[in-house]
Amino acid sequence: MGPRERLGGDDRDPAYRLELMEELYRRYRGRRGLRNWRYLRKRYAWVLVTGGARLVKRLGDIFVSATMLFLVSPILLFTALAIKLTDGGSVLFRQVRVGQWGKEFDFPKFRSMVRNAEALKADLQEESHHEDQRTFKMKRDPRVTLIWRIIRKSSIDELPQLWNVLKGEMSLVGPRPPVPSEVALYTLSDRRRLDVTPGLTGLWQVSGRGDVPFDQQVALDVRYIESQSTWLDIKILLATIPAVLFGKGAY
């Protein structure tokens, strides 16, 4: 028997309608509470899993970046001296790069180009071997210095970014951070690659580096974002070793 039949009464009577509402609340609140509990259980289980994965990734970033900075410190010192002795200019080249959700940060590299490289870039834009103007890559760039072949081919110029990883501005694995001028040309779908913390290496870096056109870069970055895991990060880090050693697509 339903609440209406059990209580009886006239639907036009306010007292009866109130009593009926109270009866319905007592009868169904248990079911609603059970549904709410199931929803909250699933919600917090998901938060726990994703939060745990982010914590593991962050702890790995801190441990590896700190260890690497210590191990490669002689290489850092030697490279800095070599750059300084080449033309007496600054050791580091600093850019503003765009990180997760559009947050900008200071991005250092060992300087492998002449001092006014950024000023010369505008004149060389049409010679980029990437037809898409959102990225600039040039195989025979006239702006490079004498030690370019060593530090660029072996990615030594990227080692200062281990400091960004230690600070949390970057991760070991993730989409490479773009410059603001490139982001200004992004479509809405391109901006999907800004959904995660940028990385030292990523899926398209181990798939050809500079030889990969922009649209494929975005597709590979999105694939990584949608399927990222600790195991995938390990595979990409391992694949980075031969990519660096052979230097394919590095210019």
NORQUIPE-V652343 format. One record per backbone hydrogen bond with DSSP energy under -1.0 kcal/mol. CO is the residue of the C=O (numbers start at 1). NH is the residue of the N-H. E is the energy in kcal/mol with one decimal. If there is no record, write none. Layout:
co=CO nh=NH e=E
co=CO nh=NH e=E
//
This chain:
co=2 nh=6 e=-2.4
co=3 nh=7 e=-2.4
co=4 nh=8 e=-2.4
co=10 nh=13 e=-1.9
co=13 nh=17 e=-2.3
co=14 nh=18 e=-2.3
co=15 nh=19 e=-2.1
co=16 nh=20 e=-2.6
co=17 nh=21 e=-2.2
co=18 nh=22 e=-2.2
co=19 nh=23 e=-2.0
co=20 nh=24 e=-2.4
co=21 nh=25 e=-2.3
co=22 nh=26 e=-2.3
co=23 nh=27 e=-2.1
co=24 nh=28 e=-2.2
co=25 nh=29 e=-2.0
co=28 nh=32 e=-2.2
co=29 nh=33 e=-2.6
co=30 nh=34 e=-1.9
co=31 nh=35 e=-2.4
co=32 nh=36 e=-2.8
co=33 nh=37 e=-2.5
co=34 nh=38 e=-2.3
co=35 nh=39 e=-2.4
co=36 nh=40 e=-3.0
co=37 nh=41 e=-2.6
co=38 nh=42 e=-2.2
co=39 nh=43 e=-2.7
co=40 nh=44 e=-2.8
co=41 nh=45 e=-1.8
co=42 nh=46 e=-2.2
co=43 nh=47 e=-2.3
co=44 nh=48 e=-2.3
co=45 nh=49 e=-2.3
co=46 nh=50 e=-2.8
co=47 nh=51 e=-2.6
co=48 nh=52 e=-2.2
co=49 nh=53 e=-2.2
co=50 nh=54 e=-2.3
co=51 nh=55 e=-2.2
co=52 nh=56 e=-2.5
co=53 nh=57 e=-2.3
co=54 nh=58 e=-2.5
co=55 nh=59 e=-2.7
co=56 nh=60 e=-2.2
co=57 nh=61 e=-2.2
co=58 nh=62 e=-2.4
co=59 nh=63 e=-2.4
co=60 nh=64 e=-2.7
co=61 nh=65 e=-2.5
co=62 nh=66 e=-2.1
co=63 nh=67 e=-2.2
co=64 nh=68 e=-3.0
co=65 nh=69 e=-2.5
co=66 nh=70 e=-1.6
co=67 nh=71 e=-2.4
co=68 nh=72 e=-2.9
co=72 nh=76 e=-2.5
co=73 nh=77 e=-2.3
co=74 nh=78 e=-2.5
co=75 nh=79 e=-2.6
co=76 nh=80 e=-2.2
co=77 nh=81 e=-2.2
co=78 nh=82 e=-2.3
co=79 nh=83 e=-2.4
co=80 nh=84 e=-2.2
co=81 nh=85 e=-2.4
co=82 nh=86 e=-1.1
co=83 nh=87 e=-1.3
co=84 nh=88 e=-1.6
co=91 nh=111 e=-2.8
co=93 nh=109 e=-1.8
co=95 nh=107 e=-3.3
co=97 nh=105 e=-2.2
co=99 nh=102 e=-1.7
co=100 nh=103 e=-1.5
co=103 nh=99 e=-3.8
co=105 nh=97 e=-2.5
co=107 nh=95 e=-2.1
co=109 nh=93 e=-3.6
co=112 nh=145 e=-2.4
co=114 nh=117 e=-1.4
co=116 nh=120 e=-1.6
co=117 nh=121 e=-1.1
co=124 nh=127 e=-1.9
co=125 nh=128 e=-1.5
co=132 nh=135 e=-1.3
co=137 nh=129 e=-2.9
co=141 nh=144 e=-1.3
co=143 nh=114 e=-3.0
co=145 nh=148 e=-1.4
co=147 nh=151 e=-1.9
co=148 nh=152 e=-2.8
co=150 nh=154 e=-1.5
co=151 nh=157 e=-2.2
co=155 nh=158 e=-1.4
co=156 nh=159 e=-1.7
co=157 nh=110 e=-2.1
co=158 nh=161 e=-1.9
co=159 nh=162 e=-2.3
co=160 nh=163 e=-1.6
co=161 nh=165 e=-1.8
co=162 nh=166 e=-2.3
co=163 nh=167 e=-1.9
co=164 nh=168 e=-1.0
co=164 nh=169 e=-1.8
co=164 nh=170 e=-1.4
co=171 nh=200 e=-1.6
co=172 nh=201 e=-1.8
co=175 nh=199 e=-1.7
co=178 nh=98 e=-2.9
co=179 nh=182 e=-1.1
co=179 nh=183 e=-1.8
co=180 nh=184 e=-2.0
co=182 nh=185 e=-1.4
co=183 nh=186 e=-1.5
co=187 nh=191 e=-1.5
co=189 nh=192 e=-1.3
co=190 nh=193 e=-1.7
co=191 nh=194 e=-2.0
co=192 nh=195 e=-1.7
co=194 nh=101 e=-3.5
co=198 nh=171 e=-2.8
co=201 nh=174 e=-2.4
co=202 nh=206 e=-1.3
co=204 nh=209 e=-1.5
co=208 nh=211 e=-2.2
co=209 nh=212 e=-1.7
co=213 nh=217 e=-2.0
co=214 nh=218 e=-2.5
co=215 nh=219 e=-2.1
co=216 nh=220 e=-2.6
co=217 nh=221 e=-2.5
co=218 nh=222 e=-2.7
co=219 nh=223 e=-2.1
co=220 nh=224 e=-2.1
co=221 nh=225 e=-2.5
co=222 nh=226 e=-2.3
co=229 nh=233 e=-2.2
co=230 nh=234 e=-2.2
co=231 nh=235 e=-2.2
co=232 nh=236 e=-2.4
co=233 nh=237 e=-2.5
co=234 nh=238 e=-2.3
co=235 nh=239 e=-2.3
co=236 nh=240 e=-1.4
co=239 nh=243 e=-1.3
co=240 nh=244 e=-2.4
co=241 nh=245 e=-2.5
co=242 nh=246 e=-2.5
co=247 nh=250 e=-1.7
co=249 nh=210 e=-2.2
//
